[in-house]
Each structure stands twice: as structure tokens, then as C-alpha cells.
Amino acid sequence: MIFVAEQRLASVRLAEAAILDICGSRSSGDFGAKRGLHIADFARGELGCGEAASRAPAGDATHHWHGNRRSVSVLMADEPNATKKAHCPTCDGERTCIVHGTIYKGWDWEDKYNGHSMNGGVDHYLLECRGCETVFYQTSSWNSEEVDPYYDAFGETQYEAHREVQTHPKADAKTKPVWFDAMQKVDPQLHNILSQMYVAHDNHAHILTAIGLRTALDRATEVLGIDPAKTFDEKLNDLRDGGWIGQTERDILGVVTDAGNAAAHRGWEPDGREVSQLLSSMEVFLHRAFIVGQKALSIKSSIPAKPKRLPAPATKTTP
């Protein structure tokens, strides 16, 4: 307990020393806290030097620049009920999260021969969503080369760094259709192929997406009972002749096949718009062939039979 208390006291003193160092630097040549404002709070943005310790959330690192010198104040994250806003991968939205732990890792690079240098850092967080109680990991990184200039209330130029925030694990793909999970019951292998294809699509890997669409179409034809040894053209013709698709859709799926072949064998990369069109065409086919079609056929057993027509009454003949 004494050791932990000493660690806490040392950390608080370190943070206080960094804040005092920032606020004490007032010279005109100081790339820092002139007129009570610092050049950039790379952790939260737009905080005065006197406010950095009191307003920054627990666990955040506050970065201040003084010429070629950088000071970092780190606020501890082990206070009870420390929270911050973050994107929960389960809720798939910004939520208030409990901060269970945080650490900041800074880095510096310098080219001594040409006089170039840059630096940056990464904040690491272990968070728990206060809604669904999911525990996840988040990083927030910056570097000195990606900054935006702006003017403060005194008309002086200030700089704010870009923050790249990543959450692990990632949220489920937003592009998956609502009926996607039902494909698991249809065919687990086809479901797995589609799942990996959506991961590629969400990460803008267009070549892999096109190849995945072709592979999914190949597996879908096999699930429908078409000989896997046939060529793609023969498989598409069998789909048309079997009543699964019409001629127009046969031509559309032919484009999906050609796009996958070109991506796999010739390194062709479709753009985002073309990938979306290919994906939509494939989803329409899968939805009708495996979801809507089977559901419609299952209704047939619950439809009452058509009543039999009563025999016509016999007509009397007059002598």
C-alpha cells in the first residue's frame, strides 16, 4: 500500500511539474503557452495551460510544445469511476465507458544528417461500456506531421493534431444485410465465405472483395445442386435453365464472375462504386435463391387446399 501511494504521489508531482513548466514559459520565442493559451493540446484540444490538469479526463496525456522541447502530463486512470466517451464495438455507437487502464507511449524520430525530425504518440485504453458491459481496447494516435492550423481568439496561429482512433475488436460490418445470419443454416461454408468477403469490403480491399464474390457465387451454385466441375458459364446457364434466374440476371452474374476472374488473375481493382454494384447484384441473387424462395415454398404446406367443386345437380328431362 505504501509503495502504491508513493507511486501515485510521484505521478501527481510529475504531472504538476509538467503543468508548471508549461505555464511558466511565457517568452515570445516560446512555441507554447503565450497569452495563457498553449499551441495545441494534442490529447483533448483547446485547453489553456492552467486548465490542462483539471479538465483533461483521467488517463489522457496532454502534450505541449516549447520550441523543440515537448512536455507531457499524464493523468492517472486508476481513480474510481473514471470515464470517457468511446465507440463501443457491441453497441456500435459512442457510449460512456469506464476506464480500467491507460498508458501513453510517445516516440521521436530524427535524421541527424539532413536535419529532419518528427514525433508522435499513442494513447492506449482498456475500456468497459457502461451499457452492454463489453470490455474492449482503444488506441488514439497522433504525429507532428498531421496538424491543422487555426486562429485563436487573439488572432494568433495555433495548431491541432489529427487523432486516428481505432477500436479492437472492430464493430460488426455495417454492410451485411439483415438476413445474413440466416445463411449459416443454409450452408456454413457459404456463410464463412461471405463473412470474410464483407470484412474485405469494410476494409476497402476491393480486389479481395471481387474475388470473394466470385468464390461465393461458385459455392452457391454447388449448394443449389449444380455440378462443381462445370465452367462458370455452364453453371450460370444451368441456373437460368433451372428457373433460378432469368436471362438478365444471368448476364449480371456473368459480370460478377468476370470481375472476380480479372481481380484474381490480372490484378484488376474495381473502384468503390463498382464494388457496391457487384455486391448488390450478388445479394439480390442470394436473397431470392436461399431466403425468400425457401420461405415462400414453406408457406405452401399451410395454404388450405382448394375446395372441390360440387357436382352439378341432375336436370330433369321432360317427356
N, C-alpha and C positions, 0 to 999 in steps of 0.2 A: 504494500500500500504506500509506504514512504517513497519507494522508487518511482511508482506511477505518479505520485504527487509532484515529485521533483521534475519528472519529465514534462508534466503539464505546465509547471511554473516556468521551466526553461523555454517551452514553446511559446507561452504567452509573452515572456520577456523578449524573445526573438521577434515576434510579430510587432510588439510595441517599438522595439528599436528600429525596425524597418519603416514603420509609420513615421516616427520622429525624424528618421533620416530623410524621408520624402518631404515632410512638411518643413524641415529645416533648410532645404535647398531652395533659395529664392533668387539667385543671381540671374542676370539677363541672359547669360550664355547657357543656363541650365535647361536642358531639353526635358523639362519636368513640370513642377507644380507652380507655375507662375500665376500671380494674382489669385492664389488659393485654389487653382484648378490644375490637375495633372494632365499630361499629354494624352494618356489613354489608360483606362483600367481594362487590361486585356482579359480579365476574368469576368467582369459584370458590365463595364461600360458606364461612363457618365457619373462617376462618383468623385467628389472632392477629396483631397488628401486627408482632411480631418474626419471624413465620413467613412473611409475605407474599412476601418476595423469594426465600426458599429453597424454598418448596413450590409456588408457582404455576408451572404449565407454561410453557415458552418460548412467547412470543408473546401471553400473556394480559395483559390490563390489569386492575390491581387498583384499585378505586375506594373511597375513604374519605371520610366526611363529617365536617366540623367546622363546625357551625352552618350558615351559608350558603356555606361555602367547601368546595370539593372538590379533593382531590389525586389524581393518577393516576400510578401507577407502571407502566411498560411494560417487559416483559422481551423482549429481542430474540429473533427466531425463526430467526436465521441460524446458530446453533450446529449442528454436525453431529449428525445422528440425533435432532433434536428431534421428539417425537411427541405426539399427543393422540388421544383416543377421538372418533370421529365416525361418522355414519351414511353408509356407502358406497352410492351410488346403484346400483352394479352388483351388489354382493353383497346389497344390500337388508337390511343389518343393521349393528349397531355394530361397528367394526373399529378396530384400532390404525393410525393414519395418520401419515405423515411430514409435518411442517410445512415447506413450502417458502417460505412468506412470510406475514406477518400485519401488519395495521395497524389501529389503533383510531381511530375518529372520534367525538368527543363533540360534543354540541350543548346549547345553553341557550336558553330562551325566557322572556321576562319582559314582563308587562303593567304598564308604569310607572304607568298611570293608576289601575288597580284593585288593584295590589299583588300580583298573581298571578304565579307563575313555575313552571317545570318544566324538567327537563333529562334527558338520557339519552345513549346512545351505542351504537355498533355496532362489534363486532369482526369484521374481515374475514380469512378464512383461505384460503390456497391449499394444498390437501392432496393427498396421494397415498396410496391404500390400499396397505398392505404385503402384502395378499393377492393381489388381482387387478391391482394397479398402475394402477388408474383414477385420473386426476387430476381433481379437482373443486373447487368453490368453496363455501364455507360462510360464513354470517353468523350472528352471535349478538347480538341487540339487547335493550335494556332501557330503561325510563324511570322517573322518580321517582314517577309516579302509580300504578304497579302493583307494590306491595310487600306482603309478608305479615309481620305481627308475630309474634314468638315470644319465649320467655323463655330466657335463658341459665342457666348453672349457678349464678349468683349471684342468680337471680330477677329480673334486670333485663330490660326490654323491648329487644329487638333487632329489626332489620328486614332482610329479604332480598328482593331484587328478582326479579321474574319474568324469565325469559330466553326469548325467541322465537328458535328456531333454524331456519334454512332452508338447504336444500342445493340447489345448481344444478349439473348438471341434476337434476330430480327422478327418483326411482326409478320404474320402470315401474308401471303401475296394478296394484294388487293384486286388483281386481275382475274382471280379464279371465279368462275361462275357459281351461282348458289347451289347448283346441282352437282358440283364437282365431287363431293364426298360420296355420292351415290355410285360413282364409278368404281369404288372399292369393291362393292358387291358384284358388279358386272364382271370385272376382271382385275385382280390385284396388280398384275404386271402392267396392264394398260394404265391403271391409276398411277403407278410408280413412274412410268414414262412421262405422263402428263405433269406430274408433280415436279419433276426435275426440269421439264420444259418451261414451266411457269417461273421457277427460280431463275433460269437463264433470262427469261423475258423481263423480270423485275429488275435484274442487274444490267439491263441493256446489252446483253450478249446476243446480238441479232443473228450471228452465224449459227450459234448453238441452238437458238430458238427455231430457226428454219430447219435444221437437221432434226431436232426433236419432233417437229410437226410431221415430217415425213415418216419418222420411226413410229409415231403414234398411229398414223394412218395405216401403216403396214400391219401393225398389231391389231388394229380394229378390224381390218378385213379378215384376218385369221380368226378372230373371235366370232365373226359372222359366218364362219364355215367355208371360207374361200381358201383354195389350195395355196399355201405359203410359197410353194416352189414356182408359181407363175410370176410373170413380169408385172410391173405396176400397171401398165396399160391393160393387160389381161384382167387384172384384179378389178380395175375400175369398170371395165366392160361387164364383168360378172355382177358388180354392184348394180349397174344400170339394168342389165337383163333380169336380175332377180327382183327388181322393183324397189330396191333400197334407195336409189337416187334416180333423178331424171337426167336427160342429156345435158342440160345447162349445168347442173351440179357436177356432173361427170367431168365437164371441161374445167370447172373451177378447181376441183380436187386434183386435176391434172396439173394445174399451175402450182398448187401446193407441193406436189411431187417434184416438179421441175425445179422449183426454188430450193428444196432440200437437196436435190442432187447437185445443183450448182454450188451451194454453200459447202457441201461435203467434199466435192471433187475439184472444184475450181476456185475455192476461196471467195466466192461472191458473198457480199454482205448487203442485205436489204436495209433500207432506212426504217425509222420508227413507224412511219405511216404504212409502208408496205408490210411490215411485220404484223401490224394490227389488223390489216385486211386479211392476211393469210390466217391469222389466229381466229378471227371471226368466222371465216368460212369453215374452218375445221370444227369449231364449236357448234355451229348450226348442224353439221352432219352428225356429230356425236350425240347431240341432244335429241335429235329426232330418231336416230337409229337405236339408241340404248336407253333413253329415258322416256320420252313422250311415246314412242312406238310401243314399248313394252307395257307402259301404264294403260295406253288405250286398248291394247289387246286383253289386259287383265279385267277390263270392265265388261268384256263380252259375256263372261260367265254370270254376271249379276243382272244382265238385261233380261227381263222376262220374255219368254217365247211369244211369238205372235199367235194369238188365238186362232184355232181352226174355224174355218167358215162353216156355219151350219148348213146342212143340206137343204136345198130348196124344197118347199112343200110341194107335194104332188098336186098337179092340176087335174080338176075333174073334166072329164070329156063328156060332152053332150051327145046323146044318140041322134 
